Amino acid sequence: MAEQHSRTVTLLAALLALAFAGAAIAQQSYPNRPIRFITPYAPGGSTSYMARLVGQHLTERWGQNVIVDNRPGGNTIIGIETLARSAPDGHTIVLATTTHAILSSITKTPYDPVRDFAPVATIGVAPQVLVLHPAVPANTVQEVIALAKAKPGQLNFASSGAGGPTHLSGELFNLVAGVRTQHIPYKGAGPAMIDLMGGQVQMFFSVPVNIIGHVKAGKLKAVAVTGSTRLTALPQMPTFAEAGLPGFDVKTWNGVLAPARTPKAIVDKLSAEIAAMLAQPATREKLNGIGMVPLVLTPDEFSAMIKSEITSYLKVVKAANIRIE
């Protein structure tokens, strides 16, 4: 019996050694070919900017090309499902946003937002800015509310996709302000911005990077920003709390996901490299310049945040009675 026990212990030790050796080899050899970096939105928005920023850093550090692959459609489902069906080897990753935590509360998805993915790292978090087409006869939050009440259902707000943070922002605004504006979904912030500046829609809740240049050029009007502080790039614009709507606050985050069952060694290597990128003053300056606050979370912390966000947004979705088919 003692001899059998000894053999069992020896076998277990050997298996553990092989497992650790395999993890070390996986980490050392990764990546061994180009990395496909999916962004589930059309080109031209903040997600494309963030993907290029991360991709350039990884390419320079690892000597393997990171190819940004815009896969818009299906309210991000097309791009996210593509990742879920990819080989779990770290050579296909996706730039996920707050939409990932919202969508399963609104519609049926062909994947589980928690079980089918391996959270890798967060990149940053940004507030939402309410911008208007210049022809809209309102310049403050209270004037927008008054206009919406005077013309119920006649003001349109664009979103970068049904079920995402820009959609939820508009619905929450309706709920908190007691108004009714009409949602017009697009396949990304880029197409939404084109129609906003063309006057086809009147309102848009956007991350700062998409609107700062257009506001400064006079092509859009910035009304207010969510969060507790004003934007450095647009210091004259008040927060929603300052503008008399303290109950309205939505943020959007960017992060990297890999397929479920991706080896922990690879996830950790990716996560550490993204954290190192965010620690660089030049990177932080770039993010701050577009109104995004760098956010460094470990894979476990990112996983916990996603689960918490799913619970929080479910409450908002139910309160606003948001559904998409």
C-alpha positions as CSV (number, residue, x, y, z in Angstrom):
1,M,0.0,0.0,0.0
2,A,2.8,2.4,0.9
3,E,4.6,1.6,-2.4
4,Q,1.4,2.3,-4.3
5,H,0.9,5.6,-2.5
6,S,4.4,6.5,-3.3
7,R,3.9,5.8,-7.0
8,T,0.7,7.9,-7.0
9,V,2.5,10.8,-5.4
10,T,5.4,10.5,-7.9
11,L,2.9,10.4,-10.8
12,L,1.0,13.5,-9.5
13,A,4.3,15.3,-9.1
14,A,5.3,14.4,-12.6
15,L,2.0,15.6,-14.0
16,L,2.2,18.9,-12.2
17,A,5.8,19.3,-13.5
18,L,4.6,18.7,-17.0
19,A,1.7,21.1,-16.6
20,F,4.0,23.9,-15.3
21,A,6.5,23.1,-18.1
22,G,3.7,23.3,-20.7
23,A,2.5,26.6,-19.3
24,A,6.0,28.0,-19.4
25,I,6.5,26.8,-23.0
26,A,3.2,28.3,-24.1
27,Q,4.1,31.6,-22.6
28,Q,7.6,31.7,-24.1
29,S,6.5,30.7,-27.6
30,Y,3.5,33.0,-27.7
31,P,2.9,34.7,-30.0
32,N,4.4,32.6,-32.9
33,R,2.3,34.2,-35.7
34,P,0.3,37.4,-36.3
35,I,-2.5,38.2,-33.8
36,R,-6.0,38.9,-35.0
37,F,-7.5,41.8,-33.0
38,I,-11.3,41.9,-33.6
39,T,-13.2,45.1,-32.9
40,P,-17.0,44.5,-33.2
41,Y,-17.7,48.0,-34.6
42,A,-17.3,49.8,-37.9
43,P,-14.0,51.7,-38.5
44,G,-13.7,55.3,-37.4
45,G,-14.8,55.1,-33.8
46,S,-13.0,55.0,-30.4
47,T,-12.8,51.2,-30.5
48,S,-10.7,51.3,-33.7
49,Y,-8.4,53.9,-32.0
50,M,-8.0,51.8,-28.9
51,A,-7.3,48.6,-30.9
52,R,-4.7,50.3,-33.0
53,L,-3.0,51.7,-29.9
54,V,-2.8,48.3,-28.2
55,G,-1.9,46.6,-31.5
56,Q,1.0,48.9,-32.2
57,H,2.4,48.4,-28.7
58,L,2.2,44.6,-29.0
59,T,3.7,44.6,-32.4
60,E,6.6,46.6,-31.3
61,R,7.2,44.5,-28.2
62,W,6.7,41.0,-29.6
63,G,7.7,41.4,-33.3
64,Q,4.5,39.9,-34.5
65,N,1.9,41.9,-36.5
66,V,-1.3,42.6,-34.7
67,I,-4.0,42.9,-37.4
68,V,-7.1,45.0,-36.4
69,D,-10.2,43.3,-37.9
70,N,-13.4,45.4,-37.8
71,R,-16.3,43.1,-37.7
72,P,-19.4,45.2,-37.2
73,G,-23.0,44.1,-37.1
74,G,-25.5,42.3,-34.9
75,N,-25.1,44.8,-32.1
76,T,-21.5,43.6,-31.7
77,I,-22.7,40.0,-31.7
78,I,-20.9,39.1,-35.0
79,G,-17.5,40.2,-33.7
80,I,-17.9,38.7,-30.3
81,E,-19.3,35.4,-31.5
82,T,-16.3,35.2,-33.9
83,L,-14.0,35.3,-30.9
84,A,-16.0,32.7,-29.0
85,R,-15.6,30.3,-31.9
86,S,-11.9,31.0,-32.3
87,A,-9.1,28.7,-31.2
88,P,-8.2,29.4,-27.5
89,D,-4.5,30.1,-28.2
90,G,-4.2,33.9,-27.8
91,H,-3.9,34.6,-31.5
92,T,-7.4,35.9,-31.7
93,I,-8.6,38.5,-29.2
94,V,-11.4,41.1,-29.2
95,L,-11.7,44.6,-28.0
96,A,-14.9,44.5,-25.8
97,T,-16.8,47.4,-24.4
98,T,-19.6,48.0,-21.9
99,T,-21.9,46.6,-24.5
100,H,-20.7,43.1,-23.6
101,A,-22.1,43.5,-20.1
102,I,-25.4,45.0,-21.3
103,L,-26.4,42.9,-24.3
104,S,-27.4,39.7,-22.7
105,S,-30.0,41.6,-20.6
106,I,-31.6,43.0,-23.7
107,T,-31.5,40.2,-26.3
108,K,-30.6,36.5,-26.7
109,T,-26.9,36.1,-27.6
110,P,-25.3,32.9,-29.2
111,Y,-22.7,32.9,-26.4
112,D,-22.6,33.3,-22.6
113,P,-20.9,36.7,-21.8
114,V,-19.1,35.1,-18.8
115,R,-18.6,31.4,-19.5
116,D,-17.4,31.6,-23.1
117,F,-14.6,34.2,-22.6
118,A,-11.4,34.7,-20.7
119,P,-11.0,38.3,-19.5
120,V,-7.5,39.5,-20.2
121,A,-7.2,43.2,-19.3
122,T,-9.0,46.5,-19.1
123,I,-7.6,49.5,-21.0
124,G,-9.6,52.6,-20.0
125,V,-12.9,54.0,-18.9
126,A,-14.6,57.1,-20.3
127,P,-17.6,59.3,-19.6
128,Q,-20.4,60.0,-22.0
129,V,-20.9,63.4,-23.6
130,L,-24.3,64.6,-24.9
131,V,-23.7,66.3,-28.3
132,L,-26.2,68.0,-30.6
133,H,-26.4,69.0,-34.2
134,P,-25.8,72.8,-34.3
135,A,-29.3,73.3,-35.7
136,V,-31.0,71.9,-32.6
137,P,-32.4,75.0,-30.7
138,A,-31.0,74.0,-27.3
139,N,-27.6,74.6,-25.6
140,T,-28.1,73.2,-22.1
141,V,-29.4,70.1,-20.5
142,Q,-32.5,71.9,-19.3
143,E,-33.2,73.3,-22.7
144,V,-32.9,69.9,-24.3
145,I,-35.4,68.5,-21.8
146,A,-37.8,71.4,-22.4
147,L,-37.5,70.8,-26.2
148,A,-38.1,67.1,-25.9
149,K,-41.1,67.7,-23.7
150,A,-42.5,70.2,-26.2
151,K,-41.9,67.7,-29.1
152,P,-42.3,64.2,-27.6
153,G,-40.9,61.5,-29.9
154,Q,-39.6,64.0,-32.5
155,L,-36.0,64.3,-31.3
156,N,-33.8,61.4,-32.4
157,F,-30.7,60.1,-30.7
158,A,-28.1,58.0,-32.5
159,S,-26.3,55.1,-30.9
160,S,-23.2,53.1,-32.0
161,G,-25.3,50.0,-31.7
162,A,-28.6,48.8,-30.1
163,G,-27.9,47.5,-26.6
164,G,-24.6,49.4,-26.2
165,P,-23.7,52.2,-23.7
166,T,-24.7,54.9,-26.2
167,H,-28.1,53.3,-26.6
168,L,-28.5,52.8,-22.8
169,S,-27.4,56.4,-22.2
170,G,-30.3,57.7,-24.4
171,E,-32.8,55.5,-22.8
172,L,-31.6,56.4,-19.3
173,F,-31.8,60.0,-20.2
174,N,-35.4,59.6,-21.2
175,L,-36.1,57.8,-17.9
176,V,-34.3,60.3,-15.6
177,A,-35.5,63.4,-17.5
178,G,-39.0,62.2,-18.0
179,V,-38.9,62.7,-21.8
180,R,-39.4,60.6,-24.9
181,T,-36.8,60.7,-27.7
182,Q,-36.4,58.2,-30.5
183,H,-33.5,55.8,-30.8
184,I,-31.7,55.4,-34.1
185,P,-29.1,52.6,-34.0
186,Y,-26.0,52.5,-36.2
187,K,-23.2,50.0,-36.8
188,G,-20.6,52.0,-34.9
189,A,-19.8,55.5,-33.7
190,G,-18.3,56.5,-37.1
191,P,-21.6,56.1,-39.1
192,A,-23.5,57.6,-36.3
193,M,-21.3,60.7,-36.3
194,I,-21.7,61.1,-40.0
195,D,-25.5,61.3,-39.8
196,L,-25.3,63.5,-36.7
197,M,-23.2,66.1,-38.5
198,G,-25.4,65.7,-41.6
199,G,-28.5,66.5,-39.5
200,Q,-30.2,63.1,-40.0
201,V,-30.3,62.7,-36.2
202,Q,-30.2,65.4,-33.5
203,M,-28.5,63.9,-30.5
204,F,-25.7,61.5,-29.6
205,F,-24.2,60.3,-26.4
206,S,-20.5,59.6,-27.2
207,V,-17.2,59.0,-25.6
208,P,-15.1,62.2,-25.8
209,V,-12.6,60.9,-28.4
210,N,-15.3,60.9,-31.1
211,I,-16.6,64.4,-30.6
212,I,-13.9,66.7,-29.2
213,G,-12.4,67.8,-32.5
214,H,-15.9,68.3,-34.1
215,V,-17.0,70.4,-31.1
216,K,-13.9,72.6,-31.2
217,A,-14.5,73.1,-35.0
218,G,-18.1,74.2,-34.3
219,K,-19.6,71.2,-36.2
220,L,-21.3,69.9,-33.0
221,K,-22.6,71.4,-29.7
222,A,-21.4,69.7,-26.5
223,V,-24.1,70.0,-23.7
224,A,-22.8,68.0,-20.7
225,V,-20.6,65.1,-19.6
226,T,-21.3,62.2,-17.2
227,G,-19.1,61.6,-14.2
228,S,-18.0,63.9,-11.4
229,T,-15.4,66.0,-13.2
230,R,-15.4,68.2,-16.3
231,L,-13.3,67.3,-19.4
232,T,-9.9,68.9,-19.5
233,A,-10.3,69.2,-23.3
234,L,-13.7,71.0,-23.0
235,P,-13.5,72.8,-19.6
236,Q,-16.5,75.0,-20.2
237,M,-18.9,72.1,-20.6
238,P,-20.6,71.2,-17.3
239,T,-21.3,67.8,-15.8
240,F,-24.8,66.5,-15.8
241,A,-24.9,67.0,-12.1
242,E,-23.9,70.6,-12.5
243,A,-26.5,71.0,-15.2
244,G,-29.3,69.8,-12.9
245,L,-29.6,66.1,-13.8
246,P,-27.5,64.4,-11.1
247,G,-29.3,61.0,-11.5
248,F,-27.9,60.6,-15.0
249,D,-24.5,58.8,-15.1
250,V,-23.2,56.3,-17.6
251,K,-19.6,55.3,-18.4
252,T,-18.1,53.1,-21.0
253,W,-15.0,50.9,-20.7
254,N,-12.7,49.1,-23.1
255,G,-11.0,45.8,-22.4
256,V,-9.5,42.7,-24.1
257,L,-11.1,39.3,-24.1
258,A,-9.8,36.0,-25.3
259,P,-11.7,32.8,-25.9
260,A,-12.5,30.6,-23.0
261,R,-9.9,27.9,-22.2
262,T,-7.1,30.1,-23.4
263,P,-4.0,29.0,-21.3
264,K,-3.6,31.1,-18.2
265,A,0.1,31.7,-19.1
266,I,-1.0,33.4,-22.3
267,V,-3.7,35.4,-20.7
268,D,-1.3,36.6,-18.0
269,K,1.4,37.5,-20.6
270,L,-1.1,39.5,-22.6
271,S,-2.4,41.2,-19.4
272,A,1.0,42.1,-18.2
273,E,2.0,43.6,-21.5
274,I,-1.2,45.8,-21.7
275,A,-0.6,46.9,-18.1
276,A,3.0,47.8,-19.0
277,M,1.7,49.8,-21.9
278,L,-0.8,51.7,-19.7
279,A,2.1,52.5,-17.2
280,Q,3.9,54.5,-19.9
281,P,3.5,58.2,-19.6
282,A,3.1,58.6,-23.3
283,T,0.1,56.1,-23.4
284,R,-1.5,57.8,-20.4
285,E,-1.2,61.2,-22.1
286,K,-2.8,59.8,-25.2
287,L,-5.7,58.4,-23.3
288,N,-6.2,61.5,-21.2
289,G,-6.1,63.6,-24.4
290,I,-9.2,61.8,-25.6
291,G,-11.1,61.9,-22.3
292,M,-10.3,58.3,-21.3
293,V,-9.0,57.4,-17.9
294,P,-6.5,54.5,-18.0
295,L,-7.8,51.5,-16.1
296,V,-5.5,48.6,-15.1
297,L,-7.3,45.5,-13.8
298,T,-5.9,41.9,-13.6
299,P,-7.8,39.2,-15.4
300,D,-9.6,38.2,-12.2
301,E,-10.5,41.8,-11.4
302,F,-11.8,42.3,-14.9
303,S,-13.9,39.2,-14.7
304,A,-15.4,40.4,-11.4
305,M,-16.1,43.8,-13.0
306,I,-18.0,42.2,-15.9
307,K,-20.1,40.1,-13.6
308,S,-20.9,43.2,-11.5
309,E,-21.8,45.3,-14.6
310,I,-24.1,42.6,-15.9
311,T,-26.1,42.8,-12.7
312,S,-26.1,46.6,-12.5
313,Y,-27.2,47.1,-16.1
314,L,-29.9,44.5,-15.9
315,K,-31.6,46.7,-13.3
316,V,-31.4,49.7,-15.7
317,V,-32.7,47.7,-18.6
318,K,-35.7,46.5,-16.6
319,A,-36.5,50.0,-15.3
320,A,-36.3,51.5,-18.8
321,N,-38.1,48.4,-20.4
322,I,-35.4,48.1,-23.1
323,R,-35.7,45.2,-25.5
324,I,-34.2,44.5,-29.0
325,E,-35.0,41.5,-31.2
